Amino acid sequence: MRALLVLLGIAALVILAGMATGFISIDQTRTAQLPRIEGGQAPEFKADVGRIDVGTETKTVEVPSIQVQKPGATPTPAQ
């Protein structure tokens, strides 16, 4: 139960941060009306959210080659 409340709190913080930065914009386009004898009307909202496009690109990258030589029978003198 506690984990669920923590997740809901984090989700609320993410939504508030998105609204504060302008990434998410929520506008009410129709107000709610209580039902009298019949019907009623639910509120309507329009949400504009930011868009992120992710693409790929093919490039050729030159990678240096490394050669490892095992020491021979005669060691090189230390300096």
C-alpha positions as CSV (number, residue, x, y, z in Angstrom):
1,M,0.0,0.0,0.0
2,R,2.8,2.4,0.9
3,A,4.6,1.6,-2.4
4,L,1.4,2.5,-4.4
5,L,1.2,5.8,-2.6
6,V,4.8,6.5,-3.3
7,L,4.3,5.7,-7.0
8,L,1.2,8.0,-7.2
9,G,3.2,10.8,-5.5
10,I,6.1,10.4,-8.0
11,A,3.6,10.4,-10.9
12,A,2.0,13.6,-9.6
13,L,5.4,15.3,-9.3
14,V,6.3,14.3,-12.9
15,I,3.0,15.8,-14.2
16,L,3.4,19.0,-12.2
17,A,7.0,19.4,-13.4
18,G,5.8,18.9,-17.0
19,M,3.1,21.5,-16.6
20,A,5.5,23.9,-14.9
21,T,8.1,23.7,-17.7
22,G,5.4,23.9,-20.5
23,F,5.9,20.4,-21.7
24,I,2.3,19.6,-20.8
25,S,-0.6,22.0,-21.3
26,I,-4.1,21.0,-20.2
27,D,-7.1,23.2,-21.0
28,Q,-10.7,22.7,-20.1
29,T,-12.8,23.0,-23.3
30,R,-16.3,22.2,-21.8
31,T,-17.6,22.7,-18.3
32,A,-19.4,20.1,-16.3
33,Q,-23.2,20.3,-15.6
34,L,-25.0,18.4,-13.0
35,P,-27.9,16.3,-14.1
36,R,-31.3,17.8,-13.4
37,I,-34.1,15.5,-14.4
38,E,-32.2,13.9,-17.3
39,G,-28.7,14.0,-18.7
40,G,-25.9,16.1,-17.5
41,Q,-22.5,16.8,-19.0
42,A,-19.1,15.6,-18.2
43,P,-16.2,18.1,-18.5
44,E,-13.9,17.9,-21.5
45,F,-10.2,18.6,-21.6
46,K,-7.7,19.2,-24.3
47,A,-4.1,18.2,-23.6
48,D,-1.2,19.4,-25.6
49,V,2.0,17.5,-24.8
50,G,5.5,18.0,-26.2
51,R,6.9,15.7,-28.8
52,I,10.3,14.0,-28.8
53,D,11.6,12.6,-32.1
54,V,14.4,10.1,-31.9
55,G,16.2,9.0,-35.0
56,T,19.2,7.0,-36.0
57,E,22.1,7.9,-38.2
58,T,24.8,5.7,-39.8
59,K,28.4,7.0,-39.4
60,T,31.8,5.5,-40.0
61,V,34.2,5.9,-37.1
62,E,37.9,5.2,-37.3
63,V,39.0,3.1,-34.4
64,P,42.7,2.8,-33.6
65,S,44.3,-0.6,-33.7
66,I,46.2,-2.0,-30.8
67,Q,49.0,-4.6,-31.1
68,V,50.3,-6.6,-28.1
69,Q,53.6,-8.3,-28.4
70,K,54.7,-10.9,-26.0
71,P,58.2,-10.4,-24.5
72,G,60.9,-12.3,-26.3
73,A,63.6,-14.5,-24.9
74,T,65.9,-11.5,-24.4
75,P,64.4,-8.7,-22.2
76,T,64.9,-5.2,-23.3
77,P,67.2,-3.2,-20.9
78,A,65.6,-0.9,-18.5
79,Q,66.6,2.8,-18.6
